[in-house]
Amino acid sequence: MHNRVLVTGGAGYIGSHTTVELINAGYEVIVVDNLSNSDRGALEGVRQITGVEPKFIEADCCDRDAMRRVFEEYEFDSVIHFAAYKAVGESVAEPAKYYRNNILSFVTILELMCEFGRKNILFSSSATVYGDADVLPVTELTPRKPATSPYGNTKQMAEDILRDMVAANEHLSGIALRYFNPIGAHPSALIGELPRGVPNNLVPYITQTAAGIRECLSIFGDDYDTPDGSCLRDYIDVVDLAKAHVVAIQRLVDGRNKHRYEIFNVGTGRPVSVFELVRGFEEANSLKLNYKVAPRRAGDVMAVWADTRLANEELGWRAERELYDTLRAAWEWEKHLRQ
Ligand code: UD1
């Protein structure tokens, strides 16, 4: 089944947006999710946006027997593997939880793909693999730095596992997409990010502050060696990011990949500072945000942004959404959640 895709973690933030874009592009999607950090409601949002309800199986990708049943029951050529834990701080406190979940789930999926002769695998990697890069912007050939957290280490390890599995299995092809900082929500405000507890990431913290759930945003550091002293990141709209998955899967399905294992940066190519992002949010939504400057956050890199030429040229993909529109969508989603 060329046009059928198994999406693990499909009820999550990036997974649900990608499921929408896959359906819009004519794919049939089977979602596997254990709902440990996601909500079934996301799939209802997918249905409302697309008019199609994706097949949903509640299962844990580490559960080999449950996953085997999925492979036995459904024919699909392609898998997009989103299912993973993603909180940096938690990974430092509970490394075993991260290694067990993020590595075991991926190895299980890859082994089953080999056993069942399934061909194409897309993996959610992260710009975190570059660490504190010496030269910016980073290209896919920029050497990876040793990971600074167990979470980051699981992304590096999983990339290496994918490379080795592809090398050893002739029928298998894989792409790792290195996401920069995904933000925003679907313009319909029917799906978006659902942080549990106090958000670690900047944009959910901003929207919750604007909604009055958090009192004040702390800007972590204004004394970096950057134009305005705050950190620089490459904020990529989640819908643009979702579309990158569709073109990457299509490349594998069509056999247009140049190598059986490929890596692409998925970002805008534009560095944006924390102050710029906060100002952008205020202007885009005509409101004032309560914020203060706080000390640097341990583990933060000063700056990282993508060289996106490889994705532009090879995938024919580029980020299209304007930052203002993205920040408007983030706020619309936050308001939708509070209704
Ligand atoms: C973080 C992870 C990264 C992961 C990504 C997932 C770290 C070191 N990195 O990226 O591995 O892939 O999340 O989305 O945690 N900021 C504030 N105030 C806040 C929150 C953030 O000023 O309340 C600043 C940070 O200092 C940073 C920027 O906003 O400069 C972005 O932070 P965040 O959204 O947490 O993403 P990263 O740290 O870049």
Residues whose N, C-alpha, C, O or C-beta is under 5 A from the ligand:
A	BS01	UD1	K86 V88 S126 T128 N200 N201 L202 V203 Y205 S218 I219 F220 C231 R233 V274 R297 G299 D300
